[in-house]
Amino acid sequence: MLLLSYKNRIAFNYILSTALLISVVFCTIYVITSYSINRHINDDILEESSEYIEEVKIDNNNTYLIQVNQWRERDNNRVHVNPVFVQFLDNDHKLIDKSPNLMGFELKLYKNDKDNQFVDSYLNESPIRQIQVPLIDKDKKIGYLLVAMSLDEATVILTNLRNTLFIAFPLILVLLFFIARFIAGRSIKPVTLITETSSRITKDNLKDRIILPQNKDELFVLSKTINDLLDRIENAVEREKQFTSDASHELRTPLTVLKGTLEVLIRKPRNQEEYEEKINFSISEVNRLNNLVDQLLLLARFENQKQSLRIEKIYLNAIILDVLSLYLNKINNKKIEVSYDFSEDYFVESDNYLVSTIISNVISNAIKYSYENGKISINISKNDSKTICSISDDGMGISPTDLDKIVNPFFRSNPTFHPEIKGSGLGLSIVERITQLLNIEFKIESEVNKGTTVFFIF
């Protein structure tokens, strides 16, 4: 069984169930036929018995007179059609008369408990069924009537039927096996296509897809599920390639700038102020490079799902105030007005470090993309079991075409319009990964030159 192909196993299992069903049907046919034949024979014997009893007359001496000439002329002489054997016995079990077709044989008389019951026996090695009927006159048994009928014809019919069923049973099963195998082969054709398509798919060839079956059955669902899986794998590989390419570019840029600055610095002797200026610029590029590496490492940790969470009860108000104090100099330099309204203390179950990271990234973006003398508003509220934190600014905003892309790594909305704003395009990508990890709902609403609002729903 284990060595059979999937197609043959389907056909084999189908045949097992079909064989059980056919055997039940064949047995039912045989039993019904046997019952009908036996019932017909019994009715014939009873009918013959009734006719012969009516022909028996009793005289004054309590002996019965048989109309010999009448019953001998009956069709029981025609042995070749359906022989009926008749025999009369007196009360002492002595033979009075019998039908000519009994020749030198006699029907056997059984004990009284067999009266009026059908008994199967043999006559000259041929099967017969007989009945012994007591002859009663004035409540006194005066003799017996024995009527028998040959079972040869019934035996032949039942034997032929049984042999036919026995021969037909394996032939039907063999025929059904090949039919089921053919149908199973056509039914599992999509599985073969799945195997062939899967064998062609490699890391360099992720474009092939399984042709969907016309019937929307289980194989259709399987094929579609595998195609969807291949789509996700292809997208993941493409994102990985894009991420690697962008990361290489972003790392190469500060290194190139740093190398160029140092090469210019050593070309000729310079005064103290020039050295300090170039060194400070190099330090800022190193800090930028260091920050970029930290963000890439953080993304890599989430990508590999090795980030261990420390879920605890954290004070959301305090986290926001700590982040604001961290960016206080930048806020003051751009003369940004920050307003927040915490009507109560808000606690959430989450990871303190990761929540601080996403709040920090969003507030940093709000400061970065706000105009001079802009305004940032922070609100926290409760809605049933949910805690909602919103951070809004009235800055540059994001165009509708870029709104779905800003969570992609290294993507920045219209960076050429604001070359003075530095960034790697990793901040919101990190925010999205962390919110997914912490099961926090993350939404962004924005309009160009009107501002951006970010929602965190804990």
C-alpha positions in Angstrom: 0.0 0.0 0.0 2.8 2.4 0.9 4.6 1.7 -2.4 1.6 2.7 -4.5 1.4 6.1 -6.2 -1.0 8.7 -4.9 -3.3 8.0 -8.0 -3.3 4.3 -7.3 -3.9 4.8 -3.6 -7.0 6.9 -4.4 -8.2 4.2 -6.8 -7.4 1.4 -4.3 -9.3 3.2 -1.4 -12.2 3.8 -3.8 -12.3 0.1 -4.7 -12.3 -1.0 -1.0 -15.4 1.1 -0.3 -17.0 0.0 -3.6 -16.2 -3.7 -2.9 -18.0 -3.5 0.5 -21.0 -1.8 -1.1 -21.2 -4.3 -4.1 -20.8 -7.3 -1.7 -23.8 -6.0 0.3 -25.8 -5.5 -2.8 -24.9 -8.9 -4.2 -25.7 -10.6 -0.9 -29.0 -8.8 -0.8 -29.9 -9.9 -4.3 -29.0 -13.5 -3.5 -31.0 -13.5 -0.3 -34.1 -11.9 -1.9 -33.9 -14.3 -4.8 -33.5 -17.3 -2.6 -36.4 -16.2 -0.4 -38.6 -15.6 -3.4 -37.9 -19.0 -4.9 -38.4 -20.8 -1.6 -41.6 -18.9 -0.9 -42.9 -19.8 -4.4 -42.1 -23.5 -3.8 -43.8 -23.5 -0.4 -46.9 -21.9 -1.8 -47.0 -24.5 -4.6 -46.7 -27.3 -2.1 -49.4 -25.9 0.1 -51.7 -25.4 -2.9 -51.1 -29.0 -4.0 -51.8 -30.3 -0.5 -55.1 -28.5 -0.3 -56.3 -29.9 -3.6 -55.4 -33.5 -2.7 -57.1 -33.2 0.7 -60.3 -32.1 -1.0 -60.3 -35.3 -3.0 -60.1 -37.5 0.0 -63.5 -39.0 1.2 -64.1 -41.0 4.4 -66.4 -44.0 4.5 -68.5 -45.4 7.4 -65.6 -47.5 8.6 -63.3 -44.5 9.0 -61.2 -45.5 6.0 -60.7 -42.9 3.3 -61.5 -43.4 -0.3 -59.2 -41.8 -2.7 -60.3 -40.7 -6.2 -57.4 -42.6 -7.7 -58.3 -42.1 -11.3 -58.7 -38.3 -10.8 -55.4 -37.5 -9.0 -53.4 -39.9 -11.1 -54.4 -38.0 -14.2 -53.1 -34.7 -12.7 -50.1 -33.1 -14.0 -47.8 -34.7 -11.4 -47.2 -37.3 -14.1 -45.2 -34.7 -16.0 -41.9 -35.3 -14.1 -39.9 -33.3 -16.6 -41.7 -30.0 -15.9 -41.9 -29.6 -12.1 -42.5 -32.9 -10.5 -44.8 -33.1 -7.5 -44.7 -36.3 -5.4 -47.8 -37.4 -3.5 -48.1 -40.2 -1.0 -51.0 -41.4 1.2 -50.4 -43.3 4.5 -52.9 -44.7 7.0 -52.8 -44.2 10.7 -50.4 -47.1 11.1 -48.0 -45.4 8.6 -48.7 -48.0 6.0 -48.7 -47.0 2.4 -52.1 -46.6 0.8 -51.1 -45.1 -2.5 -48.5 -42.9 -4.1 -47.9 -41.0 -7.3 -46.4 -42.9 -10.2 -43.4 -40.6 -10.4 -42.2 -42.0 -7.1 -41.6 -45.3 -8.8 -39.8 -47.5 -6.3 -39.2 -44.8 -3.8 -41.2 -43.5 -0.8 -41.4 -40.2 1.0 -40.2 -40.3 4.5 -42.7 -39.8 7.4 -41.2 -37.7 10.2 -42.3 -37.5 13.8 -45.5 -35.6 14.8 -43.6 -32.4 15.6 -42.9 -32.0 11.9 -46.6 -32.0 11.0 -47.6 -29.2 8.7 -44.0 -28.0 8.5 -41.7 -27.9 5.5 -38.8 -30.2 5.6 -35.9 -30.4 3.2 -34.6 -33.9 2.4 -33.4 -36.1 -0.5 -35.2 -38.5 -2.8 -32.9 -40.7 -4.8 -30.1 -38.2 -4.0 -32.1 -35.3 -5.4 -33.1 -32.5 -3.1 -36.8 -32.2 -2.3 -39.0 -30.2 0.0 -42.0 -31.9 1.5 -44.8 -31.4 3.9 -46.8 -34.0 5.9 -50.4 -33.1 6.5 -52.4 -35.2 9.1 -55.8 -36.3 7.8 -58.4 -35.6 10.4 -62.0 -36.9 10.7 -64.1 -36.1 13.7 -61.1 -34.8 15.6 -59.3 -38.1 15.0 -56.2 -38.6 13.0 -56.8 -41.3 10.4 -53.8 -41.0 8.2 -51.2 -38.7 6.4 -50.9 -36.9 3.2 -47.3 -36.3 2.1 -46.6 -33.9 -0.7 -43.1 -33.1 -2.0 -41.6 -31.0 -4.7 -38.2 -31.2 -6.4 -35.7 -28.5 -5.5 -33.5 -29.3 -8.5 -34.6 -26.3 -10.5 -34.4 -23.9 -7.5 -30.9 -25.3 -6.7 -29.8 -24.8 -10.3 -31.1 -21.2 -10.3 -29.5 -20.2 -7.0 -26.2 -22.0 -7.9 -26.0 -20.2 -11.3 -26.9 -16.9 -9.6 -24.2 -17.4 -6.9 -21.6 -18.4 -9.5 -22.5 -15.4 -11.7 -22.2 -13.0 -8.7 -18.8 -14.6 -7.7 -17.4 -14.2 -11.2 -18.9 -10.7 -11.7 -17.6 -9.4 -8.4 -13.8 -9.4 -9.2 -14.4 -8.4 -12.8 -16.5 -5.4 -11.7 -13.8 -4.4 -9.1 -11.0 -4.7 -11.7 -12.9 -2.6 -14.2 -13.8 0.0 -11.5 -10.2 0.1 -10.4 -9.0 1.2 -13.9 -11.9 3.6 -14.3 -11.1 5.1 -10.8 -7.4 5.2 -11.6 -8.1 7.1 -14.8 -10.5 9.6 -13.1 -8.1 10.0 -10.2 -5.3 10.8 -12.7 -7.3 13.5 -14.3 -8.4 14.8 -10.9 -4.9 15.1 -9.5 -3.4 16.7 -12.6 -3.1 20.0 -10.8 -0.9 18.3 -8.2 1.4 17.2 -11.1 1.4 20.8 -12.3 2.2 22.0 -8.8 5.2 19.6 -8.6 6.5 20.6 -12.0 6.1 24.3 -11.3 7.7 23.9 -7.8 10.7 22.2 -9.4 11.3 25.1 -11.7 11.2 27.7 -9.0 14.6 28.8 -7.6 16.0 31.9 -5.9 16.7 33.2 -9.4 13.4 32.3 -10.8 10.4 33.3 -8.7 8.1 34.4 -11.5 6.5 31.0 -12.3 3.0 30.4 -11.0 0.7 27.4 -10.9 -2.1 27.4 -13.5 -5.3 27.5 -11.5 -7.8 24.6 -12.2 -11.2 25.6 -13.7 -13.2 24.0 -10.9 -12.9 25.9 -7.7 -12.4 22.9 -5.5 -9.8 22.0 -2.9 -7.1 21.8 -5.5 -8.0 25.2 -6.7 -7.6 26.5 -3.1 -4.3 24.7 -2.7 -2.9 26.1 -6.0 -4.1 29.6 -5.1 -2.6 29.3 -1.6 0.8 28.2 -3.1 0.7 31.1 -5.6 0.0 33.6 -2.8 2.9 32.1 -0.9 5.2 32.5 -3.9 4.0 36.1 -4.2 4.9 36.7 -0.6 8.3 35.0 -1.0 9.0 37.0 -4.2 8.1 40.3 -2.5 10.2 39.4 0.5 13.2 38.5 -1.7 12.7 41.7 -3.7 12.5 43.8 -0.5 15.7 42.1 0.8 17.5 42.9 -2.4 16.3 46.4 -2.3 17.1 46.7 1.3 20.7 45.5 0.7 21.1 47.8 -2.2 19.8 50.8 -0.3 21.8 50.0 2.8 25.0 49.7 0.8 24.2 53.1 -0.8 23.4 54.8 2.5 26.5 53.4 4.2 28.7 54.3 1.3 27.5 58.0 1.2 28.8 59.1 4.6 32.0 57.1 4.1 32.6 58.8 0.8 32.0 62.2 2.3 34.2 61.4 5.2 37.0 60.1 3.0 36.8 63.2 0.7 36.9 65.6 3.7 40.0 63.9 5.1 41.7 63.8 1.7 41.1 67.5 1.3 42.4 68.1 4.8 45.8 66.5 4.2 46.6 68.0 0.8 48.2 71.1 2.4 48.9 72.5 5.8 45.9 74.4 7.3 45.4 76.7 10.3 43.8 75.7 13.6 40.3 76.8 12.7 40.2 74.9 9.4 41.4 71.7 11.1 38.7 72.1 13.8 36.0 72.8 11.2 36.8 69.7 9.1 37.3 67.5 12.1 33.9 68.6 13.5 32.3 67.9 10.1 33.9 64.4 10.1 32.7 63.8 13.6 29.1 64.6 12.5 29.4 62.2 9.6 30.7 59.5 11.9 27.8 60.1 14.2 25.4 59.9 11.3 27.1 56.7 10.2 26.9 55.3 13.7 23.2 56.2 13.9 22.5 54.5 10.6 24.3 51.3 11.6 22.3 51.3 14.9 19.0 51.6 12.9 20.1 48.8 10.5 21.0 46.5 13.3 17.7 47.2 15.0 15.8 46.4 11.7 17.9 43.2 11.3 16.9 42.1 14.8 13.3 42.5 14.0 13.7 40.8 10.6 15.2 37.7 12.2 12.7 37.8 15.0 15.4 37.6 17.7 14.2 40.7 19.5 13.3 39.5 23.0 10.3 41.4 24.5 10.1 42.6 28.1 6.4 43.2 28.6 5.6 45.2 31.7 3.3 47.9 32.9 4.8 51.2 31.6 3.9 54.8 32.2 3.1 56.4 28.8 3.1 60.0 30.1 6.6 59.7 31.4 8.0 58.2 28.2 6.7 61.1 26.2 8.1 63.7 28.6 11.5 62.0 28.6 11.5 62.0 24.8 10.6 65.7 24.7 13.4 66.6 27.1 15.8 64.6 24.9 14.9 66.8 21.9 14.5 70.1 23.9 17.5 71.8 22.1 16.1 71.1 18.6 12.6 72.2 19.7 14.1 75.5 21.0 16.3 76.1 18.0 13.2 75.9 15.7 11.1 77.8 18.2 8.4 75.0 18.0 5.5 75.2 20.4 4.8 71.8 22.0 1.4 71.2 23.7 0.3 68.1 25.5 -2.8 67.4 27.6 -2.6 64.5 29.9 -5.9 64.5 31.8 -4.7 61.5 33.8 -1.9 58.9 34.2 -1.9 56.4 31.4 -0.4 52.9 31.8 -0.1 50.3 29.1 1.3 46.7 29.0 4.2 46.8 26.6 8.0 46.9 26.2 9.4 50.2 27.7 12.5 50.4 25.4 10.6 49.7 22.2 7.7 52.1 23.0 10.3 54.8 23.8 11.9 54.1 20.4 8.7 54.5 18.3 7.7 57.6 20.3 11.2 59.1 19.8 11.2 58.4 16.0 7.8 60.0 15.5 8.5 63.1 17.6 11.9 63.4 15.9 10.2 63.4 12.5 7.6 65.9 13.7 10.4 68.3 14.8 12.4 67.7 11.6 9.6 68.4 9.2 8.0 71.3 11.1 8.5 74.9 10.0 10.1 77.6 12.2 7.6 78.6 14.9 5.6 75.5 14.2 3.4 73.6 16.6 3.4 70.0 17.8 0.4 68.5 19.7 0.5 65.3 21.8 -2.7 63.8 23.2 -3.5 60.6 25.1 -7.0 59.3 25.6 -8.9 56.2 26.6 -11.6 54.5 24.5 -12.9 51.4 26.4 -10.0 49.1 26.8 -7.8 50.9 24.2 -5.3 53.7 24.9 -4.9 56.1 22.0 -1.8 58.3 21.6 -1.7 60.9 18.8 1.3 63.1 17.8 0.4 65.9 15.3 2.5 68.7 13.6 1.6 71.5 11.2 4.6 71.0 9.1 5.4 70.0 5.5 3.1 67.0 5.3 3.3 64.0 3.0 1.8 63.7 -0.5 -1.0 61.1 -0.9 1.1 59.1 -3.5 3.9 58.7 -0.9 1.7 57.9 2.1 1.7 54.1 1.5 5.5 54.1 0.8 6.9 56.0 3.8 7.2 52.8 5.9 9.5 51.2 3.3 13.1 51.2 4.3 15.2 54.1 3.0 12.1 55.8 1.4 11.9 59.6 1.8 9.1 61.7 0.5 10.4 64.3 -2.0 13.9 64.6 -0.4 15.1 66.9 -3.3 12.6 69.6 -2.2 14.1 69.8 1.2 17.8 69.0 0.9 18.6 70.7 4.2 16.7 67.9 6.1 19.0 65.0 6.6 17.7 61.4 7.2 18.0 57.8 6.2 14.4 56.9 5.7 14.5 54.2 8.3 12.6 55.8 11.1 9.0 55.0 10.1 10.1 51.5 8.9 11.4 50.8 12.4 8.2 52.2 13.9 6.1 49.9 11.7 8.2 46.8 12.6 8.0 47.5 16.3 4.2 48.2 16.3 3.7 44.9 14.5 5.9 43.1 17.1 4.0 44.8 20.0 0.5 44.4 18.4 0.0 48.2 18.4 -2.2 49.7 15.8 -0.3 52.3 13.8 -1.9 54.9 11.5 -0.7 58.0 9.6 -2.9 60.9 8.3 -1.2 63.7 6.4 -1.8 66.6 4.0 0.9 68.5 2.1 1.7 71.9 3.9 -0.9 71.2 6.5 0.8 68.7 8.7 0.9 65.0 9.8 -0.8 63.1 12.6 0.4 59.7 13.8 -1.8 57.4 15.9 -0.7 54.7 18.2 -3.5 52.5 19.6 -2.5 50.3 22.4 
